[in-house]
Amino acid sequence: MNGHTLAAGVVFNPNPAGTCPDETAARLVATAYETIRSRYVEGRRQIAAAVLAADGRVFAGVHLEAMVGCYSLCAERAALAQAAIYTDQPLVAMAAVRYPKPSEGGPARIVAPCGGCRELLSDHAPGLRVVVPREGRGLLVPLAELLPDKYVGTKWATTPANYHQ
Ligand SMILES: [Zn+2]
């Protein structure tokens, strides 16, 4: 077991921020980790995300599991919605951390956004960089790299000046 036990049956795992060579990535991973560490509920909340706005503020969100799985909410989308409430600044970087189930053990780990989140994030924060796990490290990569040749529709032709870009 990589974690240490703080209370009976509750194991807290090492913060994966230490695998990030980039200071911004480490800050976001640490925030996501602390969020899910404190808000974890088995089978209900297992992933947290943190997104950094251009003004330096960080907004967190947690994954919400649904009884009917397809209605679950990803942590990345929750963080995006949280940022939408509090800032009009562009969103520049994001990270997400998955906390292991007690039956799994092992460390908390950085997770890449799912395909659906890549779509939504690219619609609302196309300049975003995202922390992804690669070769044991958490590396910041452009979101556009994770979703090449994105579909572009006609719902909005221009981006309002006060909107995330
Ligand atoms: Zn997702």
Boltz pocket constraint, residues with backbone or C-beta under 6 A from the ligand:
constraints:
  - pocket:
      binder: B
      contacts: [[A, 74], [A, 75], [A, 76], [A, 113], [A, 114], [A, 115], [A, 116], [A, 117], [A, 118]]
      max_distance: 6.0
